[in-house]
Structure formats: structure tokens, C-alpha cells
Amino acid sequence: MPFLLIVCLVTFSSVSFARTAEVTEINLWKQTPHGMRLLFNLSGPTTHTVFTLNSPDRLVIDLKETILKTEFKPTLNNQDFIQNVRIARRNKDDLRIVLDLNVPVLTKSFLAKVTAGRGGHQLTVDINPKAAQNSAISTIRSLSAKSILPIIPLGKKSSTPKEKIVVAIDAGHGGIDSGAVGPNGTYEKEVVLMIAKELATLINQTAGLSAVMIREGDYFLKLRRRIELAREHQADLFISIHADAYPENKQIQGASVYMLSNGGASSEAAQWVAEKENAADLLGGISLSDKDDLLASVLLDLSQAGTLEASALVGNEVINALKKSNKVHYSTIQRASFMVLRSPDIPSILVETAFLSNPLEEEKLNSVEFRLRIAHAIFEGIQNYFAQHSPLSQLVAQSEF
């Protein structure tokens, strides 16, 4: 729902253009093994509409007050799901592009202002067969119903192709920042890194999922850099792993799951508005640099609303899985203004695995069996979430900017 509101706002900001836009270049290429990307380079902004038709299957792209200034001869073969591309003038002033398809497709489109080179705008249309999307969801659903897979050693390098769901795993603290220290000298930074590695193993051995370790060794990382690394790897989910401490009461125990508070979300949105020239990728390529602060703020707030909703959903799945394997300190997801949870476009949760200040839980954290149980529980929560809310299954309806 937040996406539809964003679409409306951007449409209103560009309903009338003084001059006709020119399409100066068109490119079509395989973005993933299953998907294609169609890119239009434009001399200026335009209003566009994307929709599909069936019997036969077609994808239609209409560009308002736009003319074609280039020749386009796409290279197609029998393996592609696109049979043919036709381009023609429509209603004298508009341009229509029709893709004849072999199968039904899902689409996502956005218009972005180009800030480098000669300027202008780019319209991107991503096209994916519905069959590929449904296959990925079926795989994850079937995995969530199976028993936990056995642990295999870490050490192999795994690629993260774009058709996989990417989970960023952040082991808290590191280097000069040891985090909490247990009564017997256990460092938080060490036990959470071991749990993070076990979780990464479970994810990397699961079809359709790929793990990215934010911290792979004992070194210091600034909190905001952790967010940046997750975004650089195009993560679909961010999990930060910690071990709680409350020295004033060493009897407190149990796991907790946190998501970003509304106050933390608002302050982060304010920062992105201040840096809006660098924030185009937060909204699927929509530039904020040419929008006033109020509109930019509304767009970011709406974008964050969807991210927070997803964070709550995955957080609830993880806390429910933890309840089955260990004691929990809070039975429901909690809200806090942790810096590492502030990515506006990546659902993010923080898991406090146990209380390191409690001698019994410190002993548990030093147990391989307990760390594996925690990693399995988090993994189960992730599986259950993606079985119902996989980003590969999201259908973006007709988009008009």
C-alpha cells in the first residue's frame, strides 16, 4: 500500500511537461537468469504507464508526449520469454511499446533523473516471468516445512546472484568494542560472531537464500557502516545478533527481539532528507534531489512504513521460533532506536540471544549446542517469514510516474 501512495505523489509532481521528451537510446538485456531489464534513455521527464494483456500475453508501455529518436533492434532468441518488440506512435503525441510474450510476466518500473554525464532521465522496466517467481516461492515454502538441516563447515565462498534472497547477518561489536563481558570473562563480540557464522551456514546451504556476513572477524565497524554494507550487498533482510547484559540483576535471562522505534525512524528519515541528493536508490531509483523537503520527507516516511511493517512481521516469526527453543525475556517484539536498525529500505531486527550478565546464560553461550539452537531458531523464523513474504513474489501493479 505505501508503494501506491508513492506512485500517486510522484505522478502529481510530474503531470505536465512543457516539452516533448525524446527517447535517445533503448537497451534490453538479461538482468538475471530469469528476468530482463528494458532501459529507456530520455531527454527529459515523461509520464509512463505499464500494464499487461493476455490471450495472447503482452506487455504494454505507454510514454506520454514522447517521440523516438533512435532505432531499436533487440537481439532475441528462442530461450527468451520475449518473442518480439513493437514500437509505434499513439494518439499523435504518445509512444507505445508492445512486447509479445511467451508467458505471463510481473513488472516493476521507475523513472529516475540522471545526475551524471549529459543529464536527462532514465525509465527502467524490470520484467520477470510469473513462473520463475512462483517456483522460488514454492521452494522456500517447502523448505520451511522441513526439519532443520545439518551444520556444514564454513569456508567456501558463495556468490549472491540477484535471483536469491540476500540476508545480511551483523555480529554485534568487534575489535576494540568487546560489548558486554560475562562474570567469567566471556566477550559478547566473540559468542555473537560464532552464532552469526552458524546462521550464515544454514542460510547459504538453503536454495533461494544467500547470507552476507557484515563482520567476518574480530575488528571494529562503525554502526552506520554496517547499514551501508548491507545496502551495498542489496540485502533483503538485516539481522543484528547480540548478547544482552544487566549487571544490576544477574538473574535476568532470556532472548529478546527488537525492531526500530517510530522515533528512530523519524530521525533517520530527517537525515536522508538532508542528504536527498544521495538517496535516489531508497525509492527504487526515484531521485529526491529535485523535490522539496516536504515531498521528500513524505516519500521517505511512506517508504519506511513498509519497511517497518516487514520488520515487525519477521521479528514476530523469530521471537515465536525462539520461544520453542529457549527462554525469552520479552514474549513480543520490542521497539528501540538502535542505529543498526535504521536502514529505510531494508527490514531489520536485532536479536538479543541471552543475558551474558547471567552466569547460567554465560555458560550456555559458551556451549556449542546452545549457540546452534539459537541459530536454528533465528533461521526458522527467517524461513517462516520468507515463505509468506518473499520479495521475489511481490507484484508491483501498474506504475505511472
BELLINMO-V121004 format. One line per field, one symbol per residue. ss: DSSP state (A for helix, B for strand, O for the rest). phi: phi as a letter, one per 30 degrees, with the letter a starting at -180 (. if undefined). A space follows every 50 residues. Layout:
ss: ???
phi: ???
This chain:
ss: OAAAAAAAAAAAOOOOOOOOBBBBBBBBBBOOOOBBBBBBBBOOOOOBBB BBBOOOOBBBBBBOOBBBOOOOOOOOOOOOOBBBBBBBBBOOOBBBBBBB BOOOBBBBBBBBBOOOOOOOBBBBBBBBBAAAAAAAAAAAAAAAOOOOOO OOOOOOOOOOOOOOBBBBBBBOOBOOBOOOBOOOOOBAAAAAAAAAAAAA AAAAOOOOBBBBBOOOOOOOOOAAAAAAAAAAOOOOBBBBBBBBOOOOOO OOOOBBBBBBOAAAAAAAAAAAAAOAAAOAAAAOOOOOOOOOAAAAAAAA AAAAAAAAAAAAAAAAAAAAAAAAAOOBOOOOOBBBOOAAAOOOOOBBBB BBBBBOOOAAAAAAAOOAAAAAAAAAAAAAAAAAAAAAAOAAAOOOOOOO O
phi: .eddddeddddddbdbbdbddcdcabbbaddbecbbbcbccbdadbcbbb acbbhddbccbccdhbbccbcbbddbbddddcdabcbadbhiccbbcccd cdbdbcbbbacbddccidijbbccbcbbdddddddddddddddddddddd dbddkddbdbdddcdccdccddikidcdidbdeciddeeddddddddddd ddddcceibbcbddbcbcbdbdddddddddddchdcabcccbbdabedbd ddbjcbbbbdddddddddddddddcddccdddcijddcdccddddedddd ddddedddddddddddddddddedcadcdcdbdccacdedccddbbebbb cddacdddedddddddceddddddddddddddeddddcbdddcdccdecb c
